[in-house]
Amino acid sequence: MRILAGLFSEVHFTHLSQACTNSLLKIFGQSPKETQIADVFCTTEGVLDLIKAIGLPLDQVCLLDPKAEHELSPDDTYTNFLFGVSANRLTYLYCTDFNQGDLG
């Protein structure tokens, strides 16, 4: 995932238990220091709290969803993508102002 995101990108794992956060940070800290991978962050905060804390406007975030009505296109200008959301959290996020996109 970090390789696919690429250099100058960030991958955030959110809403984790403290034990999981500590474990992932330890694992990522032991991985080889490659120069072409995204930075990683792990937190117990929820994704909406994190987005608010870093001051990211929701219109820059696309919730990737295979059931979305809109298929992503090269014309889209999203700067951030949210994926890997559990079913019960996805239902909650549908009630927010997230843009939704299908990878096709």
Secondary structure, 3 states (H helix, E strand, C coil): CHHHHCCCCEEEECCCCHHHHHHHHHHHHHCCCCCCCCEEEECCCCHHHHHHHCCCCHHHEEEECCCCCCECCCCCCCCEEECCCCHHHHHHHHCCCCEEEECC
